Amino acid sequence: MSKEKVLEALQNANDMMDAKGIMEATGLERADVDKAIKALRKEELVDSPKRCFYAVVK
């Protein structure tokens, strides 16, 4: 559930987002955002082009 929210927030963003921005966009707690990002990165759906910032892999 949280993975889908994080992925959707990143897809709708105009630029990279940090964890705080993702938290604000999704309403999720920091631990849930971190866990979702880790899973999405493992699935190669999300990348970190800049330290601590995330974007959808295109």
mmCIF file of the N, C-alpha and C atoms, coordinates in Angstrom:
data_MODEL
# 
_entry.id   MODEL 
# 
loop_
_atom_site.group_PDB 
_atom_site.id 
_atom_site.type_symbol 
_atom_site.label_atom_id 
_atom_site.label_alt_id 
_atom_site.label_comp_id 
_atom_site.label_asym_id 
_atom_site.label_entity_id 
_atom_site.label_seq_id 
_atom_site.pdbx_PDB_ins_code 
_atom_site.Cartn_x 
_atom_site.Cartn_y 
_atom_site.Cartn_z 
_atom_site.occupancy 
_atom_site.B_iso_or_equiv 
_atom_site.pdbx_formal_charge 
_atom_site.auth_seq_id 
_atom_site.auth_comp_id 
_atom_site.auth_asym_id 
_atom_site.auth_atom_id 
_atom_site.pdbx_PDB_model_num 
ATOM 1   N N  . MET A 1 1  ? 0.829  -1.207 0.000   1.00 0.00 ? 1  MET A N  1 
ATOM 2   C CA . MET A 1 1  ? 0.000  0.000  0.000   1.00 0.00 ? 1  MET A CA 1 
ATOM 3   C C  . MET A 1 1  ? 0.865  1.260  0.000   1.00 0.00 ? 1  MET A C  1 
ATOM 4   N N  . SER A 1 2  ? 1.809  1.349  0.932   1.00 0.00 ? 2  SER A N  1 
ATOM 5   C CA . SER A 1 2  ? 2.637  2.555  0.989   1.00 0.00 ? 2  SER A CA 1 
ATOM 6   C C  . SER A 1 2  ? 3.553  2.646  -0.229  1.00 0.00 ? 2  SER A C  1 
ATOM 7   N N  . LYS A 1 3  ? 3.977  1.498  -0.776  1.00 0.00 ? 3  LYS A N  1 
ATOM 8   C CA . LYS A 1 3  ? 4.810  1.534  -1.981  1.00 0.00 ? 3  LYS A CA 1 
ATOM 9   C C  . LYS A 1 3  ? 4.067  2.221  -3.114  1.00 0.00 ? 3  LYS A C  1 
ATOM 10  N N  . GLU A 1 4  ? 2.800  1.900  -3.276  1.00 0.00 ? 4  GLU A N  1 
ATOM 11  C CA . GLU A 1 4  ? 2.008  2.489  -4.346  1.00 0.00 ? 4  GLU A CA 1 
ATOM 12  C C  . GLU A 1 4  ? 1.842  3.988  -4.134  1.00 0.00 ? 4  GLU A C  1 
ATOM 13  N N  . LYS A 1 5  ? 1.629  4.411  -2.889  1.00 0.00 ? 5  LYS A N  1 
ATOM 14  C CA . LYS A 1 5  ? 1.476  5.844  -2.590  1.00 0.00 ? 5  LYS A CA 1 
ATOM 15  C C  . LYS A 1 5  ? 2.764  6.602  -2.909  1.00 0.00 ? 5  LYS A C  1 
ATOM 16  N N  . VAL A 1 6  ? 3.887  6.040  -2.511  1.00 0.00 ? 6  VAL A N  1 
ATOM 17  C CA . VAL A 1 6  ? 5.181  6.685  -2.754  1.00 0.00 ? 6  VAL A CA 1 
ATOM 18  C C  . VAL A 1 6  ? 5.452  6.752  -4.252  1.00 0.00 ? 6  VAL A C  1 
ATOM 19  N N  . LEU A 1 7  ? 5.216  5.664  -4.955  1.00 0.00 ? 7  LEU A N  1 
ATOM 20  C CA . LEU A 1 7  ? 5.444  5.640  -6.400  1.00 0.00 ? 7  LEU A CA 1 
ATOM 21  C C  . LEU A 1 7  ? 4.557  6.653  -7.100  1.00 0.00 ? 7  LEU A C  1 
ATOM 22  N N  . GLU A 1 8  ? 3.296  6.737  -6.695  1.00 0.00 ? 8  GLU A N  1 
ATOM 23  C CA . GLU A 1 8  ? 2.373  7.700  -7.295  1.00 0.00 ? 8  GLU A CA 1 
ATOM 24  C C  . GLU A 1 8  ? 2.826  9.135  -7.030  1.00 0.00 ? 8  GLU A C  1 
ATOM 25  N N  . ALA A 1 9  ? 3.272  9.419  -5.817  1.00 0.00 ? 9  ALA A N  1 
ATOM 26  C CA . ALA A 1 9  ? 3.743  10.766 -5.476  1.00 0.00 ? 9  ALA A CA 1 
ATOM 27  C C  . ALA A 1 9  ? 4.947  11.140 -6.337  1.00 0.00 ? 9  ALA A C  1 
ATOM 28  N N  . LEU A 1 10 ? 5.857  10.206 -6.529  1.00 0.00 ? 10 LEU A N  1 
ATOM 29  C CA . LEU A 1 10 ? 7.038  10.474 -7.345  1.00 0.00 ? 10 LEU A CA 1 
ATOM 30  C C  . LEU A 1 10 ? 6.670  10.638 -8.823  1.00 0.00 ? 10 LEU A C  1 
ATOM 31  N N  . GLN A 1 11 ? 5.703  9.872  -9.291  1.00 0.00 ? 11 GLN A N  1 
ATOM 32  C CA . GLN A 1 11 ? 5.274  9.996  -10.683 1.00 0.00 ? 11 GLN A CA 1 
ATOM 33  C C  . GLN A 1 11 ? 4.602  11.343 -10.928 1.00 0.00 ? 11 GLN A C  1 
ATOM 34  N N  . ASN A 1 12 ? 3.894  11.854 -9.946  1.00 0.00 ? 12 ASN A N  1 
ATOM 35  C CA . ASN A 1 12 ? 3.175  13.123 -10.096 1.00 0.00 ? 12 ASN A CA 1 
ATOM 36  C C  . ASN A 1 12 ? 4.065  14.337 -9.859  1.00 0.00 ? 12 ASN A C  1 
ATOM 37  N N  . ALA A 1 13 ? 5.251  14.113 -9.317  1.00 0.00 ? 13 ALA A N  1 
ATOM 38  C CA . ALA A 1 13 ? 6.160  15.224 -9.018  1.00 0.00 ? 13 ALA A CA 1 
ATOM 39  C C  . ALA A 1 13 ? 6.808  15.741 -10.295 1.00 0.00 ? 13 ALA A C  1 
ATOM 40  N N  . ASN A 1 14 ? 7.083  17.034 -10.317 1.00 0.00 ? 14 ASN A N  1 
ATOM 41  C CA . ASN A 1 14 ? 7.758  17.637 -11.466 1.00 0.00 ? 14 ASN A CA 1 
ATOM 42  C C  . ASN A 1 14 ? 9.264  17.461 -11.404 1.00 0.00 ? 14 ASN A C  1 
ATOM 43  N N  . ASP A 1 15 ? 9.758  17.080 -10.231 1.00 0.00 ? 15 ASP A N  1 
ATOM 44  C CA . ASP A 1 15 ? 11.200 16.966 -10.021 1.00 0.00 ? 15 ASP A CA 1 
ATOM 45  C C  . ASP A 1 15 ? 11.449 15.875 -8.985  1.00 0.00 ? 15 ASP A C  1 
ATOM 46  N N  . MET A 1 16 ? 12.701 15.677 -8.629  1.00 0.00 ? 16 MET A N  1 
ATOM 47  C CA . MET A 1 16 ? 13.045 14.721 -7.590  1.00 0.00 ? 16 MET A CA 1 
ATOM 48  C C  . MET A 1 16 ? 12.414 15.159 -6.266  1.00 0.00 ? 16 MET A C  1 
ATOM 49  N N  . MET A 1 17 ? 12.199 14.190 -5.390  1.00 0.00 ? 17 MET A N  1 
ATOM 50  C CA . MET A 1 17 ? 11.641 14.495 -4.071  1.00 0.00 ? 17 MET A CA 1 
ATOM 51  C C  . MET A 1 17 ? 12.515 13.858 -2.996  1.00 0.00 ? 17 MET A C  1 
ATOM 52  N N  . ASP A 1 18 ? 12.599 14.528 -1.850  1.00 0.00 ? 18 ASP A N  1 
ATOM 53  C CA . ASP A 1 18 ? 13.263 13.921 -0.711  1.00 0.00 ? 18 ASP A CA 1 
ATOM 54  C C  . ASP A 1 18 ? 12.208 13.250 0.165   1.00 0.00 ? 18 ASP A C  1 
ATOM 55  N N  . ALA A 1 19 ? 12.655 12.558 1.196   1.00 0.00 ? 19 ALA A N  1 
ATOM 56  C CA . ALA A 1 19 ? 11.729 11.814 2.054   1.00 0.00 ? 19 ALA A CA 1 
ATOM 57  C C  . ALA A 1 19 ? 10.694 12.741 2.700   1.00 0.00 ? 19 ALA A C  1 
ATOM 58  N N  . LYS A 1 20 ? 11.122 13.939 3.094   1.00 0.00 ? 20 LYS A N  1 
ATOM 59  C CA . LYS A 1 20 ? 10.188 14.878 3.719   1.00 0.00 ? 20 LYS A CA 1 
ATOM 60  C C  . LYS A 1 20 ? 9.080  15.276 2.742   1.00 0.00 ? 20 LYS A C  1 
ATOM 61  N N  . GLY A 1 21 ? 9.449  15.545 1.508   1.00 0.00 ? 21 GLY A N  1 
ATOM 62  C CA . GLY A 1 21 ? 8.463  15.891 0.490   1.00 0.00 ? 21 GLY A CA 1 
ATOM 63  C C  . GLY A 1 21 ? 7.508  14.739 0.214   1.00 0.00 ? 21 GLY A C  1 
ATOM 64  N N  . ILE A 1 22 ? 8.038  13.537 0.208   1.00 0.00 ? 22 ILE A N  1 
ATOM 65  C CA . ILE A 1 22 ? 7.196  12.349 -0.004  1.00 0.00 ? 22 ILE A CA 1 
ATOM 66  C C  . ILE A 1 22 ? 6.244  12.181 1.169   1.00 0.00 ? 22 ILE A C  1 
ATOM 67  N N  . MET A 1 23 ? 6.731  12.414 2.380   1.00 0.00 ? 23 MET A N  1 
ATOM 68  C CA . MET A 1 23 ? 5.879  12.323 3.571   1.00 0.00 ? 23 MET A CA 1 
ATOM 69  C C  . MET A 1 23 ? 4.721  13.313 3.470   1.00 0.00 ? 23 MET A C  1 
ATOM 70  N N  . GLU A 1 24 ? 5.026  14.539 3.064   1.00 0.00 ? 24 GLU A N  1 
ATOM 71  C CA . GLU A 1 24 ? 3.990  15.572 2.939   1.00 0.00 ? 24 GLU A CA 1 
ATOM 72  C C  . GLU A 1 24 ? 2.986  15.232 1.845   1.00 0.00 ? 24 GLU A C  1 
ATOM 73  N N  . ALA A 1 25 ? 3.466  14.657 0.752   1.00 0.00 ? 25 ALA A N  1 
ATOM 74  C CA . ALA A 1 25 ? 2.591  14.333 -0.372  1.00 0.00 ? 25 ALA A CA 1 
ATOM 75  C C  . ALA A 1 25 ? 1.698  13.129 -0.103  1.00 0.00 ? 25 ALA A C  1 
ATOM 76  N N  . THR A 1 26 ? 2.195  12.203 0.722   1.00 0.00 ? 26 THR A N  1 
ATOM 77  C CA . THR A 1 26 ? 1.460  10.952 0.932   1.00 0.00 ? 26 THR A CA 1 
ATOM 78  C C  . THR A 1 26 ? 0.764  10.856 2.281   1.00 0.00 ? 26 THR A C  1 
ATOM 79  N N  . GLY A 1 27 ? 1.248  11.614 3.260   1.00 0.00 ? 27 GLY A N  1 
ATOM 80  C CA . GLY A 1 27 ? 0.697  11.503 4.609   1.00 0.00 ? 27 GLY A CA 1 
ATOM 81  C C  . GLY A 1 27 ? 1.243  10.314 5.372   1.00 0.00 ? 27 GLY A C  1 
ATOM 82  N N  . LEU A 1 28 ? 2.282  9.676  4.827   1.00 0.00 ? 28 LEU A N  1 
ATOM 83  C CA . LEU A 1 28 ? 2.874  8.515  5.480   1.00 0.00 ? 28 LEU A CA 1 
ATOM 84  C C  . LEU A 1 28 ? 3.921  8.941  6.511   1.00 0.00 ? 28 LEU A C  1 
ATOM 85  N N  . GLU A 1 29 ? 4.199  8.051  7.445   1.00 0.00 ? 29 GLU A N  1 
ATOM 86  C CA . GLU A 1 29 ? 5.256  8.274  8.431   1.00 0.00 ? 29 GLU A CA 1 
ATOM 87  C C  . GLU A 1 29 ? 6.616  8.050  7.771   1.00 0.00 ? 29 GLU A C  1 
ATOM 88  N N  . ARG A 1 30 ? 7.672  8.607  8.369   1.00 0.00 ? 30 ARG A N  1 
ATOM 89  C CA . ARG A 1 30 ? 9.022  8.508  7.812   1.00 0.00 ? 30 ARG A CA 1 
ATOM 90  C C  . ARG A 1 30 ? 9.460  7.055  7.641   1.00 0.00 ? 30 ARG A C  1 
ATOM 91  N N  . ALA A 1 31 ? 9.192  6.218  8.633   1.00 0.00 ? 31 ALA A N  1 
ATOM 92  C CA . ALA A 1 31 ? 9.607  4.805  8.552   1.00 0.00 ? 31 ALA A CA 1 
ATOM 93  C C  . ALA A 1 31 ? 8.934  4.103  7.377   1.00 0.00 ? 31 ALA A C  1 
ATOM 94  N N  . ASP A 1 32 ? 7.662  4.420  7.130   1.00 0.00 ? 32 ASP A N  1 
ATOM 95  C CA . ASP A 1 32 ? 6.938  3.810  6.014   1.00 0.00 ? 32 ASP A CA 1 
ATOM 96  C C  . ASP A 1 32 ? 7.491  4.291  4.678   1.00 0.00 ? 32 ASP A C  1 
ATOM 97  N N  . VAL A 1 33 ? 7.830  5.570  4.601   1.00 0.00 ? 33 VAL A N  1 
ATOM 98  C CA . VAL A 1 33 ? 8.414  6.125  3.373   1.00 0.00 ? 33 VAL A CA 1 
ATOM 99  C C  . VAL A 1 33 ? 9.765  5.471  3.098   1.00 0.00 ? 33 VAL A C  1 
ATOM 100 N N  . ASP A 1 34 ? 10.602 5.374  4.126   1.00 0.00 ? 34 ASP A N  1 
ATOM 101 C CA . ASP A 1 34 ? 11.926 4.766  3.954   1.00 0.00 ? 34 ASP A CA 1 
ATOM 102 C C  . ASP A 1 34 ? 11.818 3.311  3.503   1.00 0.00 ? 34 ASP A C  1 
ATOM 103 N N  . LYS A 1 35 ? 10.904 2.574  4.106   1.00 0.00 ? 35 LYS A N  1 
ATOM 104 C CA . LYS A 1 35 ? 10.704 1.166  3.761   1.00 0.00 ? 35 LYS A CA 1 
ATOM 105 C C  . LYS A 1 35 ? 10.212 1.035  2.313   1.00 0.00 ? 35 LYS A C  1 
ATOM 106 N N  . ALA A 1 36 ? 9.280  1.898  1.921   1.00 0.00 ? 36 ALA A N  1 
ATOM 107 C CA . ALA A 1 36 ? 8.743  1.860  0.560   1.00 0.00 ? 36 ALA A CA 1 
ATOM 108 C C  . ALA A 1 36 ? 9.824  2.213  -0.463  1.00 0.00 ? 36 ALA A C  1 
ATOM 109 N N  . ILE A 1 37 ? 10.623 3.229  -0.170  1.00 0.00 ? 37 ILE A N  1 
ATOM 110 C CA . ILE A 1 37 ? 11.696 3.638  -1.089  1.00 0.00 ? 37 ILE A CA 1 
ATOM 111 C C  . ILE A 1 37 ? 12.699 2.503  -1.247  1.00 0.00 ? 37 ILE A C  1 
ATOM 112 N N  . LYS A 1 38 ? 13.056 1.881  -0.153  1.00 0.00 ? 38 LYS A N  1 
ATOM 113 C CA . LYS A 1 38 ? 14.011 0.767  -0.204  1.00 0.00 ? 38 LYS A CA 1 
ATOM 114 C C  . LYS A 1 38 ? 13.471 -0.347 -1.102  1.00 0.00 ? 38 LYS A C  1 
ATOM 115 N N  . ALA A 1 39 ? 12.199 -0.690 -0.952  1.00 0.00 ? 39 ALA A N  1 
ATOM 116 C CA . ALA A 1 39 ? 11.587 -1.744 -1.765  1.00 0.00 ? 39 ALA A CA 1 
ATOM 117 C C  . ALA A 1 39 ? 11.516 -1.331 -3.236  1.00 0.00 ? 39 ALA A C  1 
ATOM 118 N N  . LEU A 1 40 ? 11.137 -0.082 -3.496  1.00 0.00 ? 40 LEU A N  1 
ATOM 119 C CA . LEU A 1 40 ? 11.031 0.407  -4.875  1.00 0.00 ? 40 LEU A CA 1 
ATOM 120 C C  . LEU A 1 40 ? 12.395 0.476  -5.554  1.00 0.00 ? 40 LEU A C  1 
ATOM 121 N N  . ARG A 1 41 ? 13.420 0.813  -4.798  1.00 0.00 ? 41 ARG A N  1 
ATOM 122 C CA . ARG A 1 41 ? 14.777 0.841  -5.367  1.00 0.00 ? 41 ARG A CA 1 
ATOM 123 C C  . ARG A 1 41 ? 15.242 -0.568 -5.698  1.00 0.00 ? 41 ARG A C  1 
ATOM 124 N N  . LYS A 1 42 ? 14.901 -1.518 -4.832  1.00 0.00 ? 42 LYS A N  1 
ATOM 125 C CA . LYS A 1 42 ? 15.268 -2.914 -5.072  1.00 0.00 ? 42 LYS A CA 1 
ATOM 126 C C  . LYS A 1 42 ? 14.593 -3.436 -6.339  1.00 0.00 ? 42 LYS A C  1 
ATOM 127 N N  . GLU A 1 43 ? 13.360 -3.006 -6.586  1.00 0.00 ? 43 GLU A N  1 
ATOM 128 C CA . GLU A 1 43 ? 12.615 -3.403 -7.785  1.00 0.00 ? 43 GLU A CA 1 
ATOM 129 C C  . GLU A 1 43 ? 13.016 -2.562 -9.002  1.00 0.00 ? 43 GLU A C  1 
ATOM 130 N N  . GLU A 1 44 ? 13.937 -1.616 -8.792  1.00 0.00 ? 44 GLU A N  1 
ATOM 131 C CA . GLU A 1 44 ? 14.448 -0.728 -9.843  1.00 0.00 ? 44 GLU A CA 1 
ATOM 132 C C  . GLU A 1 44 ? 13.358 0.144  -10.469 1.00 0.00 ? 44 GLU A C  1 
ATOM 133 N N  . LEU A 1 45 ? 12.364 0.523  -9.666  1.00 0.00 ? 45 LEU A N  1 
ATOM 134 C CA . LEU A 1 45 ? 11.318 1.440  -10.106 1.00 0.00 ? 45 LEU A CA 1 
ATOM 135 C C  . LEU A 1 45 ? 11.651 2.880  -9.744  1.00 0.00 ? 45 LEU A C  1 
ATOM 136 N N  . VAL A 1 46 ? 12.499 3.034  -8.726  1.00 0.00 ? 46 VAL A N  1 
ATOM 137 C CA . VAL A 1 46 ? 12.888 4.356  -8.227  1.00 0.00 ? 46 VAL A CA 1 
ATOM 138 C C  . VAL A 1 46 ? 14.411 4.397  -8.137  1.00 0.00 ? 46 VAL A C  1 
ATOM 139 N N  . ASP A 1 47 ? 14.963 5.560  -8.438  1.00 0.00 ? 47 ASP A N  1 
ATOM 140 C CA . ASP A 1 47 ? 16.408 5.758  -8.380  1.00 0.00 ? 47 ASP A CA 1 
ATOM 141 C C  . ASP A 1 47 ? 16.698 6.981  -7.523  1.00 0.00 ? 47 ASP A C  1 
ATOM 142 N N  . SER A 1 48 ? 17.943 7.116  -7.132  1.00 0.00 ? 48 SER A N  1 
ATOM 143 C CA . SER A 1 48 ? 18.370 8.275  -6.359  1.00 0.00 ? 48 SER A CA 1 
ATOM 144 C C  . SER A 1 48 ? 19.460 9.010  -7.137  1.00 0.00 ? 48 SER A C  1 
ATOM 145 N N  . PRO A 1 49 ? 19.053 9.898  -8.067  1.00 0.00 ? 49 PRO A N  1 
ATOM 146 C CA . PRO A 1 49 ? 20.035 10.616 -8.881  1.00 0.00 ? 49 PRO A CA 1 
ATOM 147 C C  . PRO A 1 49 ? 20.887 11.593 -8.073  1.00 0.00 ? 49 PRO A C  1 
ATOM 148 N N  . LYS A 1 50 ? 20.383 12.020 -6.945  1.00 0.00 ? 50 LYS A N  1 
ATOM 149 C CA . LYS A 1 50 ? 21.094 12.947 -6.067  1.00 0.00 ? 50 LYS A CA 1 
ATOM 150 C C  . LYS A 1 50 ? 20.895 12.415 -4.649  1.00 0.00 ? 50 LYS A C  1 
ATOM 151 N N  . ARG A 1 51 ? 21.924 12.468 -3.850  1.00 0.00 ? 51 ARG A N  1 
ATOM 152 C CA . ARG A 1 51 ? 21.848 11.903 -2.505  1.00 0.00 ? 51 ARG A CA 1 
ATOM 153 C C  . ARG A 1 51 ? 20.607 12.381 -1.743  1.00 0.00 ? 51 ARG A C  1 
ATOM 154 N N  . CYS A 1 52 ? 19.853 11.407 -1.235  1.00 0.00 ? 52 CYS A N  1 
ATOM 155 C CA . CYS A 1 52 ? 18.638 11.643 -0.426  1.00 0.00 ? 52 CYS A CA 1 
ATOM 156 C C  . CYS A 1 52 ? 17.458 12.192 -1.235  1.00 0.00 ? 52 CYS A C  1 
ATOM 157 N N  . PHE A 1 53 ? 17.553 12.209 -2.540  1.00 0.00 ? 53 PHE A N  1 
ATOM 158 C CA . PHE A 1 53 ? 16.443 12.612 -3.396  1.00 0.00 ? 53 PHE A CA 1 
ATOM 159 C C  . PHE A 1 53 ? 16.115 11.443 -4.320  1.00 0.00 ? 53 PHE A C  1 
ATOM 160 N N  . TYR A 1 54 ? 14.828 11.306 -4.634  1.00 0.00 ? 54 TYR A N  1 
ATOM 161 C CA . TYR A 1 54 ? 14.378 10.136 -5.380  1.00 0.00 ? 54 TYR A CA 1 
ATOM 162 C C  . TYR A 1 54 ? 13.525 10.543 -6.576  1.00 0.00 ? 54 TYR A C  1 
ATOM 163 N N  . ALA A 1 55 ? 13.590 9.691  -7.607  1.00 0.00 ? 55 ALA A N  1 
ATOM 164 C CA . ALA A 1 55 ? 12.808 9.926  -8.823  1.00 0.00 ? 55 ALA A CA 1 
ATOM 165 C C  . ALA A 1 55 ? 12.453 8.573  -9.426  1.00 0.00 ? 55 ALA A C  1 
ATOM 166 N N  . VAL A 1 56 ? 11.387 8.551  -10.209 1.00 0.00 ? 56 VAL A N  1 
ATOM 167 C CA . VAL A 1 56 ? 10.957 7.338  -10.890 1.00 0.00 ? 56 VAL A CA 1 
ATOM 168 C C  . VAL A 1 56 ? 11.923 7.051  -12.021 1.00 0.00 ? 56 VAL A C  1 
ATOM 169 N N  . VAL A 1 57 ? 12.285 5.788  -12.179 1.00 0.00 ? 57 VAL A N  1 
ATOM 170 C CA . VAL A 1 57 ? 13.145 5.376  -13.281 1.00 0.00 ? 57 VAL A CA 1 
ATOM 171 C C  . VAL A 1 57 ? 12.333 5.418  -14.560 1.00 0.00 ? 57 VAL A C  1 
ATOM 172 N N  . LYS A 1 58 ? 12.893 6.047  -15.597 1.00 0.00 ? 58 LYS A N  1 
ATOM 173 C CA . LYS A 1 58 ? 12.154 6.199  -16.866 1.00 0.00 ? 58 LYS A CA 1 
ATOM 174 C C  . LYS A 1 58 ? 12.712 5.280  -17.918 1.00 0.00 ? 58 LYS A C  1 
# 
